[in-house]
Amino acid sequence: MFNMKLLGFAVFLILCAERRSFGSHPKPSCRYPPSQWCRSLEIAIACKVQKQCMEVNATRPNQSVPPVSITLYYESLCPACRVFITEQLFPTWTMLRDIMTVTLVPYGNAKELLSANSPFTCQHGEPECRGNLIEACIIHLTGHSAFQIIYCMESSTDVLNAAKPCLQLYAPSVSWSSVDSCVKRGQGNQLMHANAAMTRALSPAHTHVPWVTFNGEYTEENEDKGMSSLFQLVCQLYKGVKPPVCTGATVRLNRGFC
C-alpha cells in the first residue's frame, strides 16, 4: 500500500523519467497515480515498480492485527472540517494507511426534510448540500480512490468546482457523467439518507463537526488529541507492532539511482 516509502520512490521515479525525457529513451507509460502502484501486480508491472512494491510489502505491519478505524462525520464546506481533513487526517492516512482505515460521512449538521424537491437543508446553504451530495456519490463510486479525491476537493479554493478535475486525476476510469447521474437522480439522495441515519445513530449524539470516532467510539480526550496530533494518536491506538514511521526506526532498502 501507499506510504512514505512509496511516496519517496514515486518522486524518485518521476525525477528519473524527467531526466530520460532529455535523451533518446521515451518516458515509461503509466496511467495510474502513485497511490495505486502497489495495489496489484498488474499495476506494479505496468508502472515498472515491482521491486519497490516488494520492499514496501516486506515492511508492512502484521495484517492479523485490526487497523485503527477512524470515521469522520463532516460537512463539505465546513471550514473546521476542511482544516482537519487537509492538515491532520489525510497526511496521517498517507503515512499510516497500513494500520488505519478511514470512513467519510458527509452530512454533519444537515437536516433531512419531507420534501421531494429539496430533501435536505445544510448549515452553510445549498452549495454545501450539493457538495455533500457530490462527495457521497464519489465515495460510493470510486472506492479506494475516494479519500484522495475528497482531499483534493477540500484542499482546493473552490470545493465544488474542483470535483471534476480531482475525479479525473485520481479515478480516471470513473466518468464524471456517472457522478452527475448519481447527484441528479435518486441514488444520491439515498446515499445522503444513509449518511443522515448514521449521523443520527451516533451515541453520544454529535454536537459539532468535525466529529471523529475511533474504533467506533467517541471520547473528548481522543478528539482533543486527534485535532492536534492525529498521527501520534493513531500510532498510540494501534495494538500491533508499531511500523517504523511510528517509532522513528531507520529502514534500509536496496535502491538504485538515476
Disulfide bonds with the S-S distance in Angstrom:
Cys16-Cys258 1.55
Cys30-Cys47 1.91
Cys38-Cys53 1.94
Cys122-Cys129 2.08
Cys137-Cys182 2.08
Cys152-Cys166 1.99
Cys235-Cys246 1.94
